[in-house]
């Protein structure tokens, strides 16, 4: 029976999971640019080939701990489309979750329906998240505005003609 390749994550001591297909890359925590206008769960921006990518701290977003922290060994998960990334305490393991072991969760049981399933792993129940549903429309709109501002600011430091229009 086919299973779902799933990445297990530690978020402030809570084990969650994401489908592997939703993650483009797992990075060690790079230096992030945190503009003064940023706050709350926005950890800062990752400079990815000259483009600012917002990095959202999932533990802070889910109110599992205050934003920030000085753990240099955290991981950044770059979403499959590369326009957003998520900060986690650890990417723990890549596991295969058997289809019959995955129980669906009603969308009304979590904010924006971000928990789409759950499964037993070791001695705990793990929530399977959907990257597309982690942020609400309003949160995405605000994040997009901050990203446009970061892009404009970054462009001011380039010599004229360095970027194609």
QUILIN-V980966 format. One record per residue. N is the residue number from 0. SS is DSSP state (H for helix, E for strand, L for the rest). PSI is psi in whole degrees, -180 to 180 (none if undefined). Layout:
[[N/SS/PSI] [N/SS/PSI]]
This chain:
[[0/L/130] [1/L/150] [2/E/179] [3/E/115] [4/E/123] [5/E/135] [6/E/120] [7/E/138] [8/E/149] [9/E/122] [10/E/96] [11/L/43] [12/L/-5] [13/E/129] [14/E/124] [15/E/177] [16/E/156] [17/E/144] [18/E/134] [19/H/-33] [20/H/-20] [21/H/-8] [22/E/126] [23/E/-41] [24/E/150] [25/E/124] [26/E/147] [27/E/156] [28/L/112] [29/L/175] [30/L/128] [31/L/144] [32/E/120] [33/L/98] [34/L/155] [35/L/-29] [36/L/-17] [37/L/156] [38/L/-178] [39/L/-132] [40/L/-5] [41/E/108] [42/E/-25] [43/E/-164] [44/E/137] [45/E/130] [46/E/106] [47/E/100] [48/L/41] [49/L/0] [50/E/130] [51/E/130] [52/E/120] [53/E/140] [54/E/116] [55/E/127] [56/E/109] [57/H/-37] [58/H/-39] [59/H/-41] [60/H/-43] [61/L/6] [62/L/37] [63/L/-20] [64/L/163] [65/L/153] [66/L/156] [67/L/-151] [68/L/160] [69/L/23] [70/L/107] [71/L/-5] [72/L/15] [73/L/168] [74/E/152] [75/E/128] [76/E/116] [77/E/123] [78/E/158] [79/L/-35] [80/L/-11] [81/L/8] [82/L/-4] [83/E/151] [84/E/159] [85/E/135] [86/E/129] [87/E/160] [88/L/-43] [89/E/144] [90/E/111] [91/E/-50] [92/E/154] [93/E/120] [94/E/159] [95/E/116] [96/E/120] [97/E/141] [98/H/-40] [99/H/-12] [100/H/-12] [101/L/120] [102/E/129] [103/E/154] [104/L/134] [105/L/138] [106/H/-27] [107/H/-8] [108/H/-6] [109/L/155] [110/H/125] [111/H/14] [112/H/29] [113/L/-23] [114/E/113] [115/E/-12] [116/E/174] [117/E/153] [118/E/157] [119/E/135] [120/E/127] [121/L/-118] [122/L/22] [123/E/164] [124/E/128] [125/E/133] [126/E/127] [127/E/122] [128/E/159] [129/L/120] [130/H/-35] [131/H/-18] [132/H/0] [133/H/-42] [134/L/143] [135/L/169] [136/H/-44] [137/H/-41] [138/H/-43] [139/H/-40] [140/H/-45] [141/H/-40] [142/H/-40] [143/H/-41] [144/H/-43] [145/H/-37] [146/H/-42] [147/H/-41] [148/H/-43] [149/H/-38] [150/H/-45] [151/H/-44] [152/H/-44] [153/H/-37] [154/H/-27] [155/L/-17] [156/L/4] [157/L/144] [158/L/147] [159/L/138] [160/L/-2] [161/L/-27] [162/L/138] [163/L/144] [164/L/none]]
